[in-house]
Amino acid sequence: MKIAMISDLHTDINEAYPVIELTAARAKELNADVLLVAGDISEDPDRTIREMRRLAEILPDVAVRYVPGNHDMWNKHCPERSTEEIYRMYSGDILCLSGQVSSSADREKNMKVRFTGDIGWYDYSFASPDHSREELDSMTKGGRTWQDKFFNQWTGDNDAACSDQLSRIESQLSACREGPVIAVTHMLPIREFCVPESQEGWGFFNAYLGTEKLHELFRKYPVAAAVCGHVHYRKVLQKDGILYICPCLGYHTEWPLCGLADNEPATHVADAMQLLEL
């Protein structure tokens, strides 16, 4: 079974480029059976759902599944909606992994792969210990505010939101006693994918990238691989027997930093997308 993975398409910020079409084309080139998108598709919930349905329509022979990212959860373009209303939109979408376990069978290998996932959240466990709880709750440092604070009501109690997400993800995993399981979150499960603290401000802002409790949770279940996004890195590493994959496309303004031969969108989609064969 061939499982393609990508994250952080940001179709609105990257609107000048045919990101959905290029993502579909690359998945076809790889002969993918499954395509996982680990969040941050757009900053408008209606658009995110539309984009994922369009991707699935272009790829009728590929099982397209996604989780929302923090940008997908914003009410920036729909201030009348609560965060919970937006979350219910996603959990009610058949393509979204939030609240459901999806599976795909490989008859040749007599194997069923299960896919679980949700946005995840953050509990400040990746922050530098130099910062107080009060500082981290403010989500503001040096005149910069983490944007979730403005557009997501979960930030009123990040610990509660994180605990709720961990509980939901464990509920999915507990239904998957047989592996292999591929876990998908937008938030980071491991510190190794955080931004180096040598970069100004990131000892503070790493607080909002994820939680180490996700890794602890994944170790309890037959998770073969875990996909995440959020941080706009393209990295793969193995930790405690789990393959961790961060396949972010990111903003077009960041592409020159990748040092590729060119900055054509197709080049970056191909570089970001990872393929796992089971």
BADO-431799 format. One record per residue (C-alpha): residue number from 1; x, y, z; residue in one letter. Coordinates in nm, 4 decimals. Layout:
// residues N
+-----+----------+----------+----------+---------+
: num :        X :        Y :        Z : residuo :
+-----+----------+----------+----------+---------+
: NUM :        X :        Y :        Z :       A :
...
+-----+----------+----------+----------+---------+
END
This chain:
// residues 278
+-----+----------+----------+----------+---------+
: num :        X :        Y :        Z : residuo :
+-----+----------+----------+----------+---------+
:   1 :   0.0000 :   0.0000 :   0.0000 :       M :
:   2 :   0.1287 :   0.3430 :  -0.0964 :       K :
:   3 :   0.0413 :   0.6271 :   0.1401 :       I :
:   4 :   0.1207 :   0.9832 :   0.0299 :       A :
:   5 :   0.1389 :   1.2593 :   0.2904 :       M :
:   6 :   0.1487 :   1.6374 :   0.2758 :       I :
:   7 :   0.0566 :   1.9252 :   0.5051 :       S :
:   8 :   0.0146 :   2.3018 :   0.5256 :       D :
:   9 :  -0.1118 :   2.3611 :   0.1730 :       L :
:  10 :  -0.2402 :   2.7089 :   0.2699 :       H :
:  11 :  -0.4445 :   2.7330 :  -0.0482 :       T :
:  12 :  -0.5510 :   3.0904 :   0.0283 :       D :
:  13 :  -0.2068 :   3.2292 :   0.1096 :       I :
:  14 :  -0.0737 :   3.0325 :  -0.1905 :       N :
:  15 :  -0.3744 :   3.1316 :  -0.4024 :       E :
:  16 :  -0.1620 :   3.2349 :  -0.7003 :       A :
:  17 :  -0.0667 :   2.8695 :  -0.7465 :       Y :
:  18 :  -0.2819 :   2.5626 :  -0.8332 :       P :
:  19 :  -0.1873 :   2.3844 :  -0.5122 :       V :
:  20 :  -0.4776 :   2.1368 :  -0.5100 :       I :
:  21 :  -0.4205 :   2.0338 :  -0.8707 :       E :
:  22 :  -0.0459 :   1.9981 :  -0.8157 :       L :
:  23 :  -0.1039 :   1.7919 :  -0.5013 :       T :
:  24 :  -0.3360 :   1.5609 :  -0.6936 :       A :
:  25 :  -0.0907 :   1.5322 :  -0.9821 :       A :
:  26 :   0.1950 :   1.4375 :  -0.7509 :       R :
:  27 :  -0.0173 :   1.1771 :  -0.5704 :       A :
:  28 :  -0.0994 :   1.0248 :  -0.9111 :       K :
:  29 :   0.2701 :   1.0221 :  -1.0086 :       E :
:  30 :   0.3444 :   0.8290 :  -0.6906 :       L :
:  31 :   0.0580 :   0.5841 :  -0.7592 :       N :
:  32 :  -0.0741 :   0.6563 :  -0.4114 :       A :
:  33 :  -0.3579 :   0.4483 :  -0.2705 :       D :
:  34 :  -0.4134 :   0.6929 :   0.0156 :       V :
:  35 :  -0.3428 :   1.0662 :   0.0482 :       L :
:  36 :  -0.3233 :   1.2201 :   0.3963 :       L :
:  37 :  -0.3331 :   1.5973 :   0.4456 :       V :
:  38 :  -0.2216 :   1.7031 :   0.7949 :       A :
:  39 :  -0.4035 :   2.0354 :   0.8236 :       G :
:  40 :  -0.3735 :   2.4054 :   0.7444 :       D :
:  41 :  -0.5563 :   2.3895 :   0.4156 :       I :
:  42 :  -0.6989 :   2.7425 :   0.4454 :       S :
:  43 :  -0.8147 :   3.0028 :   0.6980 :       E :
:  44 :  -1.1840 :   2.9538 :   0.6144 :       D :
:  45 :  -1.3654 :   2.6355 :   0.7285 :       P :
:  46 :  -1.6024 :   2.6358 :   0.4307 :       D :
:  47 :  -1.3127 :   2.6715 :   0.1910 :       R :
:  48 :  -1.1126 :   2.3976 :   0.3622 :       T :
:  49 :  -1.3970 :   2.1483 :   0.3252 :       I :
:  50 :  -1.4516 :   2.2551 :  -0.0365 :       R :
:  51 :  -1.0837 :   2.2169 :  -0.1198 :       E :
:  52 :  -1.0646 :   1.8679 :   0.0291 :       M :
:  53 :  -1.3756 :   1.7582 :  -0.1586 :       R :
:  54 :  -1.2277 :   1.8963 :  -0.4791 :       R :
:  55 :  -0.9049 :   1.7060 :  -0.4142 :       L :
:  56 :  -1.1041 :   1.3858 :  -0.3598 :       A :
:  57 :  -1.3002 :   1.4449 :  -0.6819 :       E :
:  58 :  -0.9783 :   1.4837 :  -0.8820 :       I :
:  59 :  -0.8494 :   1.1600 :  -0.7240 :       L :
:  60 :  -1.1458 :   0.9177 :  -0.7393 :       P :
:  61 :  -0.9181 :   0.6142 :  -0.7015 :       D :
:  62 :  -0.7311 :   0.7528 :  -0.3993 :       V :
:  63 :  -0.8631 :   0.7588 :  -0.0422 :       A :
:  64 :  -0.8193 :   1.1252 :   0.0560 :       V :
:  65 :  -0.8283 :   1.1948 :   0.4303 :       R :
:  66 :  -0.7363 :   1.5051 :   0.6291 :       Y :
:  67 :  -0.7343 :   1.6664 :   0.9713 :       V :
:  68 :  -0.7902 :   2.0375 :   1.0349 :       P :
:  69 :  -0.5008 :   2.2587 :   1.1337 :       G :
:  70 :  -0.5083 :   2.5608 :   1.3606 :       N :
:  71 :  -0.5689 :   2.7922 :   1.0620 :       H :
:  72 :  -0.8621 :   2.5765 :   0.9484 :       D :
:  73 :  -1.0153 :   2.6241 :   1.2943 :       M :
:  74 :  -1.0107 :   3.0053 :   1.2855 :       W :
:  75 :  -1.3332 :   3.2068 :   1.2740 :       N :
:  76 :  -1.1493 :   3.4942 :   1.1051 :       K :
:  77 :  -1.3859 :   3.4831 :   0.8055 :       H :
:  78 :  -1.6925 :   3.3652 :   0.9990 :       C :
:  79 :  -1.6900 :   3.5495 :   1.3347 :       P :
:  80 :  -2.0462 :   3.4403 :   1.4047 :       E :
:  81 :  -1.9276 :   3.0795 :   1.4438 :       R :
:  82 :  -1.7881 :   2.9432 :   1.7673 :       S :
:  83 :  -1.4805 :   2.7209 :   1.7692 :       T :
:  84 :  -1.6987 :   2.4261 :   1.8682 :       E :
:  85 :  -1.9305 :   2.4887 :   1.5726 :       E :
:  86 :  -1.6331 :   2.4890 :   1.3386 :       I :
:  87 :  -1.4962 :   2.1709 :   1.4946 :       Y :
:  88 :  -1.8342 :   1.9998 :   1.4495 :       R :
:  89 :  -1.8249 :   2.0921 :   1.0800 :       M :
:  90 :  -1.5041 :   1.8964 :   1.0410 :       Y :
:  91 :  -1.6043 :   1.6008 :   1.2551 :       S :
:  92 :  -1.9163 :   1.5704 :   1.0379 :       G :
:  93 :  -1.7170 :   1.5614 :   0.7126 :       D :
:  94 :  -1.6664 :   1.2095 :   0.5809 :       I :
:  95 :  -1.3162 :   1.2945 :   0.4522 :       L :
:  96 :  -1.2002 :   1.4291 :   0.7889 :       C :
:  97 :  -1.0408 :   1.1917 :   1.0405 :       L :
:  98 :  -1.1623 :   1.3920 :   1.3418 :       S :
:  99 :  -1.3857 :   1.1599 :   1.5410 :       G :
: 100 :  -1.3518 :   0.8557 :   1.3177 :       Q :
: 101 :  -1.1174 :   0.5730 :   1.2269 :       V :
: 102 :  -1.0646 :   0.5119 :   0.8576 :       S :
: 103 :  -0.9130 :   0.1983 :   0.7121 :       S :
: 104 :  -0.7804 :   0.0761 :   0.3814 :       S :
: 105 :  -0.7275 :  -0.2879 :   0.2898 :       A :
: 106 :  -0.4419 :  -0.4330 :   0.0886 :       D :
: 107 :  -0.5784 :  -0.7665 :  -0.0308 :       R :
: 108 :  -0.2493 :  -0.8772 :  -0.1867 :       E :
: 109 :  -0.0758 :  -0.8510 :   0.1496 :       K :
: 110 :  -0.3859 :  -0.9493 :   0.3488 :       N :
: 111 :  -0.3374 :  -0.6321 :   0.5528 :       M :
: 112 :  -0.5655 :  -0.3576 :   0.6785 :       K :
: 113 :  -0.4109 :  -0.0195 :   0.7586 :       V :
: 114 :  -0.5988 :   0.2050 :   0.9983 :       R :
: 115 :  -0.5850 :   0.5833 :   0.9954 :       F :
: 116 :  -0.6641 :   0.7912 :   1.3024 :       T :
: 117 :  -0.6235 :   1.1581 :   1.3739 :       G :
: 118 :  -0.7366 :   1.5025 :   1.4785 :       D :
: 119 :  -0.5930 :   1.8500 :   1.5050 :       I :
: 120 :  -0.4216 :   1.7874 :   1.8417 :       G :
: 121 :  -0.3426 :   2.0911 :   2.0580 :       W :
: 122 :  -0.0702 :   2.2382 :   2.2771 :       Y :
: 123 :   0.0091 :   2.2313 :   2.6478 :       D :
: 124 :   0.3307 :   2.4414 :   2.6463 :       Y :
: 125 :   0.5493 :   2.1323 :   2.6977 :       S :
: 126 :   0.7770 :   2.2416 :   2.4113 :       F :
: 127 :   0.8386 :   2.5893 :   2.5580 :       A :
: 128 :   1.1627 :   2.6928 :   2.7244 :       S :
: 129 :   1.1363 :   2.6658 :   3.1064 :       P :
: 130 :   1.2409 :   3.0321 :   3.1216 :       D :
: 131 :   0.8805 :   3.1424 :   3.0665 :       H :
: 132 :   0.6107 :   3.1542 :   3.3320 :       S :
: 133 :   0.2664 :   3.0031 :   3.2969 :       R :
: 134 :   0.1169 :   3.3506 :   3.3015 :       E :
: 135 :   0.3407 :   3.4601 :   3.0124 :       E :
: 136 :   0.2538 :   3.1532 :   2.8080 :       L :
: 137 :  -0.1193 :   3.1960 :   2.8695 :       D :
: 138 :  -0.0934 :   3.5489 :   2.7286 :       S :
: 139 :   0.0386 :   3.4032 :   2.3997 :       M :
: 140 :   0.2187 :   3.7342 :   2.3433 :       T :
: 141 :   0.5907 :   3.8053 :   2.3447 :       K :
: 142 :   0.7914 :   4.0997 :   2.2134 :       G :
: 143 :   0.4881 :   4.2592 :   2.0531 :       G :
: 144 :   0.3960 :   3.9371 :   1.8681 :       R :
: 145 :   0.0792 :   3.7428 :   1.9484 :       T :
: 146 :   0.0153 :   3.3845 :   1.8399 :       W :
: 147 :  -0.2822 :   3.4295 :   1.6077 :       Q :
: 148 :  -0.4923 :   3.1477 :   1.7545 :       D :
: 149 :  -0.5492 :   3.3841 :   2.0459 :       K :
: 150 :  -0.7624 :   3.6077 :   1.8227 :       F :
: 151 :  -0.9566 :   3.3463 :   1.6276 :       F :
: 152 :  -0.9921 :   3.0311 :   1.8407 :       N :
: 153 :  -1.1857 :   3.0141 :   2.1679 :       Q :
: 154 :  -0.9952 :   2.7060 :   2.2821 :       W :
: 155 :  -0.7099 :   2.9400 :   2.3735 :       T :
: 156 :  -0.9116 :   3.0500 :   2.6768 :       G :
: 157 :  -0.7953 :   2.7225 :   2.8345 :       D :
: 158 :  -0.5259 :   2.5540 :   2.6281 :       N :
: 159 :  -0.4745 :   2.2785 :   2.8856 :       D :
: 160 :  -0.8407 :   2.1786 :   2.8677 :       A :
: 161 :  -0.8370 :   2.1877 :   2.4871 :       A :
: 162 :  -0.5226 :   1.9746 :   2.4772 :       C :
: 163 :  -0.6635 :   1.7218 :   2.7248 :       S :
: 164 :  -0.9832 :   1.6960 :   2.5227 :       D :
: 165 :  -0.7913 :   1.6348 :   2.2015 :       Q :
: 166 :  -0.5698 :   1.3719 :   2.3645 :       L :
: 167 :  -0.8795 :   1.1951 :   2.4950 :       S :
: 168 :  -1.0419 :   1.1975 :   2.1509 :       R :
: 169 :  -0.7277 :   1.0677 :   1.9822 :       I :
: 170 :  -0.6853 :   0.7915 :   2.2406 :       E :
: 171 :  -1.0469 :   0.6892 :   2.1892 :       S :
: 172 :  -0.9676 :   0.6363 :   1.8209 :       Q :
: 173 :  -0.6446 :   0.4517 :   1.8933 :       L :
: 174 :  -0.8087 :   0.2222 :   2.1467 :       S :
: 175 :  -1.0293 :   0.0947 :   1.8636 :       A :
: 176 :  -0.7133 :  -0.0042 :   1.6716 :       C :
: 177 :  -0.5580 :  -0.2819 :   1.8735 :       R :
: 178 :  -0.4205 :  -0.4357 :   1.5550 :       E :
: 179 :  -0.1696 :  -0.2512 :   1.3427 :       G :
: 180 :  -0.0414 :  -0.0966 :   1.1434 :       P :
: 181 :  -0.1904 :   0.2383 :   1.2466 :       V :
: 182 :  -0.1019 :   0.5708 :   1.0848 :       I :
: 183 :  -0.1734 :   0.8619 :   1.3211 :       A :
: 184 :  -0.2341 :   1.2067 :   1.1740 :       V :
: 185 :  -0.2273 :   1.5310 :   1.3733 :       T :
: 186 :  -0.1597 :   1.8885 :   1.2788 :       H :
: 187 :   0.0263 :   1.9601 :   1.6028 :       M :
: 188 :   0.3736 :   1.8244 :   1.6696 :       L :
: 189 :   0.4099 :   1.5059 :   1.8754 :       P :
: 190 :   0.7855 :   1.5367 :   1.9288 :       I :
: 191 :   1.0248 :   1.8094 :   2.0359 :       R :
: 192 :   1.2660 :   1.7243 :   1.7552 :       E :
: 193 :   1.0417 :   1.9018 :   1.5034 :       F :
: 194 :   1.0296 :   2.2280 :   1.7027 :       C :
: 195 :   1.2006 :   2.5471 :   1.5877 :       V :
: 196 :   1.5541 :   2.5826 :   1.7325 :       P :
: 197 :   1.5502 :   2.8144 :   2.0331 :       E :
: 198 :   1.8464 :   2.9973 :   1.8804 :       S :
: 199 :   1.5917 :   3.1612 :   1.6496 :       Q :
: 200 :   1.4592 :   3.4713 :   1.8210 :       E :
: 201 :   1.1410 :   3.4211 :   2.0171 :       G :
: 202 :   1.1010 :   3.0503 :   1.9577 :       W :
: 203 :   1.1874 :   2.9432 :   2.3107 :       G :
: 204 :   0.8507 :   3.1065 :   2.3806 :       F :
: 205 :   0.6469 :   3.0350 :   2.0663 :       F :
: 206 :   0.7387 :   2.6638 :   2.0565 :       N :
: 207 :   0.4800 :   2.6454 :   2.3352 :       A :
: 208 :   0.2078 :   2.6536 :   2.0700 :       Y :
: 209 :   0.3427 :   2.3833 :   1.8410 :       L :
: 210 :   0.2122 :   2.0699 :   2.0111 :       G :
: 211 :   0.2555 :   1.8372 :   2.3056 :       T :
: 212 :   0.4986 :   1.5613 :   2.3977 :       E :
: 213 :   0.1982 :   1.3701 :   2.5349 :       K :
: 214 :   0.1082 :   1.2735 :   2.1783 :       L :
: 215 :   0.4301 :   1.0732 :   2.1485 :       H :
: 216 :   0.3627 :   0.9101 :   2.4861 :       E :
: 217 :   0.0154 :   0.8189 :   2.3632 :       L :
: 218 :   0.1341 :   0.6785 :   2.0303 :       F :
: 219 :   0.3818 :   0.4489 :   2.2083 :       R :
: 220 :   0.0920 :   0.2709 :   2.3815 :       K :
: 221 :  -0.0647 :   0.1597 :   2.0538 :       Y :
: 222 :   0.0502 :  -0.0086 :   1.7280 :       P :
: 223 :   0.1347 :   0.3232 :   1.5604 :       V :
: 224 :   0.3769 :   0.2572 :   1.2752 :       A :
: 225 :   0.3972 :   0.6171 :   1.1563 :       A :
: 226 :   0.2745 :   0.9579 :   1.2675 :       A :
: 227 :   0.2220 :   1.2512 :   1.0332 :       V :
: 228 :   0.2091 :   1.6136 :   1.1477 :       C :
: 229 :   0.2474 :   1.9648 :   1.0094 :       G :
: 230 :   0.2183 :   2.3149 :   1.1567 :       H :
: 231 :   0.5872 :   2.4053 :   1.1736 :       V :
: 232 :   0.6483 :   2.4334 :   0.7961 :       H :
: 233 :   0.9420 :   2.1931 :   0.8021 :       Y :
: 234 :   1.0055 :   1.8941 :   0.5787 :       R :
: 235 :   1.1576 :   1.6330 :   0.8047 :       K :
: 236 :   1.1453 :   1.2594 :   0.8680 :       V :
: 237 :   1.2886 :   1.0759 :   1.1688 :       L :
: 238 :   1.2477 :   0.7573 :   1.3687 :       Q :
: 239 :   1.1836 :   0.7677 :   1.7425 :       K :
: 240 :   1.1007 :   0.4771 :   1.9723 :       D :
: 241 :   1.0026 :   0.2624 :   1.6762 :       G :
: 242 :   0.7639 :   0.5201 :   1.5271 :       I :
: 243 :   0.8340 :   0.6898 :   1.1953 :       L :
: 244 :   0.7607 :   1.0623 :   1.2307 :       Y :
: 245 :   0.6898 :   1.2603 :   0.9145 :       I :
: 246 :   0.6502 :   1.6378 :   0.8819 :       C :
: 247 :   0.5711 :   1.7043 :   0.5114 :       P :
: 248 :   0.4825 :   2.0756 :   0.5006 :       C :
: 249 :   0.4405 :   2.2715 :   0.1793 :       L :
: 250 :   0.4238 :   2.6025 :   0.3683 :       G :
: 251 :   0.3923 :   2.9573 :   0.2363 :       Y :
: 252 :   0.5261 :   3.0413 :  -0.1095 :       H :
: 253 :   0.7311 :   3.3179 :   0.0547 :       T :
: 254 :   0.9205 :   3.0476 :   0.2478 :       E :
: 255 :   1.0032 :   2.8280 :  -0.0511 :       W :
: 256 :   1.3292 :   3.0079 :  -0.1395 :       P :
: 257 :   1.4614 :   2.9079 :   0.2049 :       L :
: 258 :   1.4424 :   2.5393 :   0.1075 :       C :
: 259 :   1.7384 :   2.5690 :  -0.1292 :       G :
: 260 :   1.5831 :   2.3685 :  -0.4122 :       L :
: 261 :   1.6872 :   2.4017 :  -0.7756 :       A :
: 262 :   1.3902 :   2.6287 :  -0.8450 :       D :
: 263 :   1.0889 :   2.7724 :  -0.6650 :       N :
: 264 :   0.8201 :   2.6425 :  -0.8963 :       E :
: 265 :   0.5164 :   2.5264 :  -0.6982 :       P :
: 266 :   0.5284 :   2.1789 :  -0.8554 :       A :
: 267 :   0.8882 :   2.1418 :  -0.7370 :       T :
: 268 :   0.7912 :   2.2242 :  -0.3803 :       H :
: 269 :   0.4813 :   2.0048 :  -0.3781 :       V :
: 270 :   0.6996 :   1.7157 :  -0.4953 :       A :
: 271 :   0.9633 :   1.7929 :  -0.2315 :       D :
: 272 :   0.7103 :   1.8264 :   0.0506 :       A :
: 273 :   0.5030 :   1.5172 :  -0.0251 :       M :
: 274 :   0.6308 :   1.2001 :   0.1379 :       Q :
: 275 :   0.5461 :   0.8431 :   0.0414 :       L :
: 276 :   0.5194 :   0.5547 :   0.2854 :       L :
: 277 :   0.4966 :   0.2025 :   0.1449 :       E :
: 278 :   0.3602 :  -0.0727 :   0.3666 :       L :
+-----+----------+----------+----------+---------+
END
